[in-house]
Amino acid sequence: ATVQGRPSGTFGRVGCFSFHPRKSITTGEGGMIVGNDPNDERRLRSWRSHGVVIDPVPGKKQPFDLGDFDELGYNYRLTDLQAAVGVAQMRKLTAIIERRREIAAYYKAQLGGEPHLIAPAEPTGFCHTYQSYVLRVVPNGEEGGDPSEAEARRNRIMVKLAEQGIATRPGTHAVHTLKYFREKYGLKRTCCPNAYRAMTASIALPLFPAMTQGQLEQVVAAVKRASEEISSTEVSSNKAIAYSQA
């Protein structure tokens, strides 16, 4: 991803990338840190291998030298096998991103104008690589409103998609709602309202470079159908309530 032509990972002191299976580039698990400070690099290389001292003069190590450890580190080494998978994918990075953007453009064209759904935006000067394609569900077809209504509608859509064999998931966690942080800091679910809405009203649709046109059409048709069916049910319920009140 880029902002005004500047790649993500180059803002600030260091940048971090995940290689989780759902990411654009994957090694099964693990990740990568980038930066431009040799001292940072030395410490990070040490920390990922239990805190071993990195020899500043390559080639001087003797067969009997196990190295020393200046500080406590971690066992965070990526295996050679995982690294090989990552290197092979890096060679395909441009094609992978182009295909992800093509799929995102199709979703945008087909679902961007749907009532109750908001497609992701790409501001001028930004290049989104669409590691995920996340829709937001909004009650009454507009921003704001009761978060519980959006969550209920979102959940019903996801269930309908699952019934058709289409896997989805919420777009993100709202960290302040997770038990550890919630209990440690005494946080309420609504204390960070935008993060809460992002978790409860979002749907990540299937997106992977090998998706076929037929699969894309199937997902789009299912999303539209689910949203329309829920809207019809809501209209019928509202009419019944109005009739009973009359």
C-alpha positions in Angstrom: 0.0 0.0 0.0 1.2 3.6 -0.6 0.4 7.1 0.4 1.4 9.8 -2.1 3.7 7.1 -3.6 5.4 6.3 -0.3 5.1 2.6 0.7 3.6 1.4 3.9 6.3 0.4 6.4 8.4 3.4 5.7 6.6 5.8 8.0 8.4 6.2 11.4 11.3 4.3 12.9 10.3 0.8 11.8 7.5 -0.9 9.9 5.9 -4.3 10.6 4.3 -6.8 8.2 2.3 -9.9 9.0 2.6 -13.1 7.0 -0.6 -14.6 8.4 -2.4 -16.9 5.9 -5.0 -14.3 5.2 -2.5 -11.6 4.2 -1.5 -10.7 0.7 1.9 -12.4 1.2 2.0 -15.4 3.5 4.5 -17.8 4.9 1.9 -19.7 6.9 2.7 -17.5 9.9 5.4 -15.1 11.0 6.2 -11.6 9.8 8.8 -9.1 8.8 10.2 -5.8 10.3 11.7 -3.2 8.1 13.8 -0.1 8.9 16.9 1.8 8.1 18.8 1.9 11.4 21.7 -0.6 11.7 21.5 -0.6 15.5 17.8 -1.4 15.4 18.5 -4.2 13.0 21.3 -5.7 15.2 19.0 -5.7 18.3 16.1 -7.2 16.4 18.2 -10.0 14.9 19.5 -10.7 18.4 16.0 -10.7 20.0 14.5 -13.1 17.5 17.2 -15.7 18.5 17.1 -15.7 22.3 19.2 -12.6 22.6 22.4 -13.9 21.0 25.2 -11.5 20.4 25.4 -10.8 16.6 29.0 -11.0 15.5 29.9 -7.6 13.9 32.7 -9.3 12.0 31.3 -12.1 9.8 33.5 -15.1 9.3 35.4 -14.8 12.5 33.3 -17.3 14.5 35.2 -20.5 15.5 33.6 -24.0 15.4 33.6 -24.2 19.2 32.0 -20.7 19.7 28.4 -20.9 20.7 28.1 -17.2 21.1 27.0 -15.2 24.1 23.7 -13.6 25.2 23.6 -9.9 26.3 19.9 -9.9 27.1 16.8 -12.0 27.2 15.4 -12.6 23.8 12.8 -14.8 22.1 12.5 -17.8 19.8 11.0 -15.9 16.9 13.0 -17.2 14.0 11.2 -17.8 10.7 12.1 -21.3 9.3 14.0 -21.6 6.1 11.0 -23.5 4.7 8.7 -20.6 5.5 11.1 -18.1 4.2 11.4 -20.0 0.9 7.6 -19.7 0.5 7.7 -16.0 1.2 10.5 -15.4 -1.3 8.6 -17.2 -4.0 5.5 -15.1 -3.3 7.5 -11.8 -3.2 8.4 -12.5 -6.9 4.7 -12.5 -7.6 3.8 -9.5 -5.4 2.9 -7.1 -8.2 0.6 -9.6 -9.9 -1.0 -10.5 -6.5 -1.7 -6.9 -5.7 -3.1 -6.1 -9.2 -5.5 -9.1 -8.9 -6.6 -8.1 -5.5 -7.3 -4.6 -6.7 -9.3 -6.0 -9.7 -11.5 -8.0 -7.3 -12.0 -5.0 -5.1 -13.0 -2.9 -8.1 -15.6 -5.5 -9.1 -17.0 -5.6 -5.5 -17.1 -1.8 -5.5 -18.9 -1.6 -8.8 -21.5 -4.3 -7.8 -22.1 -3.5 -4.2 -21.0 0.2 -3.8 -24.5 1.5 -4.5 -26.4 -1.1 -2.4 -28.7 0.3 0.4 -27.5 -0.5 3.9 -24.0 -1.3 2.7 -20.9 1.0 2.5 -17.9 -0.1 0.4 -14.3 0.9 1.4 -13.0 4.1 0.0 -9.6 4.8 -1.5 -8.8 8.5 -1.1 -6.9 10.4 -3.8 -3.2 9.7 -3.5 -3.6 6.4 -1.7 -3.2 2.9 -3.1 -5.0 0.2 -1.2 -3.8 -3.4 -1.6 -6.9 -4.9 -0.2 -5.5 -7.5 2.1 -9.2 -7.8 3.0 -12.4 -6.3 1.4 -14.5 -5.1 4.2 -18.1 -3.8 3.8 -19.9 -1.8 6.6 -23.5 -2.5 7.3 -25.6 0.6 8.2 -29.2 0.6 9.4 -31.6 2.8 7.5 -29.0 3.2 4.8 -27.0 5.9 6.4 -24.2 6.5 8.9 -24.9 6.7 12.6 -27.9 5.2 14.2 -28.0 2.4 16.8 -24.9 0.1 16.6 -27.0 -2.8 17.8 -29.3 -2.5 14.7 -26.3 -2.5 12.4 -24.8 -5.5 14.2 -28.1 -7.5 14.1 -28.4 -6.8 10.3 -24.7 -7.7 9.7 -25.1 -10.9 11.6 -28.1 -12.0 9.7 -26.4 -11.3 6.4 -23.4 -13.4 7.5 -25.6 -16.3 8.6 -27.4 -16.2 5.2 -24.1 -16.3 3.4 -22.8 -19.1 5.5 -25.9 -21.1 4.6 -24.8 -20.8 1.0 -21.3 -22.0 1.8 -19.8 -18.5 1.6 -17.3 -17.8 4.5 -17.1 -14.3 5.9 -15.9 -12.8 9.2 -16.0 -9.4 11.0 -13.6 -7.0 9.5 -11.7 -6.5 12.8 -11.5 -6.8 16.5 -12.1 -3.8 18.7 -9.3 -4.4 21.2 -11.0 -2.6 24.0 -13.9 -5.1 24.0 -11.6 -8.1 24.5 -11.8 -9.6 28.0 -8.2 -9.0 29.1 -8.2 -5.3 28.2 -11.9 -4.8 29.2 -11.3 -6.2 32.7 -7.8 -4.9 33.3 -8.7 -1.3 32.4 -12.4 -1.3 33.3 -13.4 -0.4 29.7 -17.0 -0.4 28.4 -17.8 -1.7 24.9 -18.9 1.8 23.7 -16.0 3.8 25.1 -14.4 3.8 21.7 -17.5 4.1 19.5 -15.8 4.1 16.1 -13.7 1.0 16.9 -16.9 -0.6 18.3 -18.8 0.1 15.1 -15.9 -1.1 13.0 -16.1 -4.5 14.7 -19.9 -5.0 15.0 -20.9 -3.6 11.6 -18.3 -5.0 9.3 -18.1 -8.0 6.9 -14.9 -9.2 5.2 -15.9 -10.8 2.0 -13.9 -13.6 0.3 -10.9 -12.2 -1.6 -7.9 -14.2 -2.9 -6.0 -13.9 -6.2 -7.2 -17.2 -7.6 -10.9 -16.3 -7.3 -12.8 -16.9 -10.5 -15.3 -14.6 -12.1 -18.0 -17.2 -11.3 -17.1 -17.2 -7.6 -17.1 -13.4 -7.5 -20.6 -13.3 -9.1 -21.8 -15.9 -6.6 -20.6 -13.8 -3.7 -22.1 -10.6 -5.0 -25.4 -12.2 -5.8 -25.6 -13.8 -2.4 -24.8 -10.5 -0.6 -27.5 -8.6 -2.6 -30.0 -11.3 -2.0 -29.4 -11.5 1.7 -29.6 -7.8 2.1 -32.8 -7.6 0.1 -34.4 -10.4 2.0 -33.6 -8.8 5.4 -35.0 -5.5 4.1 -38.2 -7.1 3.0 -38.6 -8.8 6.3 -38.1 -5.5 8.1 -40.6 -3.8 5.9 -43.2 -6.5 6.6 -42.5 -6.4 10.3 -42.9 -2.6 10.4 -46.2 -2.9 8.5 -47.5 -5.5 10.9 -46.5 -3.2 13.9 -48.2 -0.2 12.3 -51.4 -2.3 11.6 -51.5 -3.5 15.1 -51.1 -0.1 16.6 -53.8 1.3 14.3 
